[in-house]
Amino acid sequence: MARNGEGLTIDDATDLHTAIARVSSDIRSLIDDSTRLEQDTQLKNQLEELVSSWSKMQASDDLPTISLLDDVDDVVIDRLPLAFSKEIIAIAREAVSNAMRHSGASSVTIELLLEMSQESGETALILKISDNGVGIPTEPDRRSGLANMQVRAANIGAHLTISSMNSSCSSRPGS
């Protein structure tokens, strides 16, 4: 068989080229699908998926139960910019992950609700993650996850409150 300059047969090189082209096409397709999914998936759907994925792990890993309480109309969610939804879901994932791993809780709740300010009359979207665990230590060993949530909240003009009294973390967007 004929060989090219690298020691591969021409047939092997052709097969390799075909395999690389197929993998490259598959990767492009996955990227297109994930981009389309991100654009089509609402915040509520992403939160439901978060609950579903943790619930599947909970069954096999003895983790706390997780639930989603949702009081927000789809019309409101539809108006959220994609970047906003991405940051909110990232905050939710981090908060739920922290609660699941560190709180010792038997249950974790994600709440999505609207709250009207009595002072300004403006309405805010509230994401609240709460658990019945031990709370956050006054001096946690690591703060990277908490710091990441603060940065993500700031990216979208939200206010992040972390409270250990009732083991809750909430993100309140600015007006």
Secondary structure as UniProt FT lines:
FT   TURN            5..6
FT   HELIX           10..40
FT   HELIX           43..61
FT   STRAND          65..70
FT   HELIX           74..78
FT   HELIX           82..102
FT   STRAND          107..116
FT   TURN            118..120
FT   STRAND          123..131
FT   HELIX           144..155
FT   TURN            156..157
FT   STRAND          158..163
FT   TURN            164..167
FT   STRAND          168..173
//
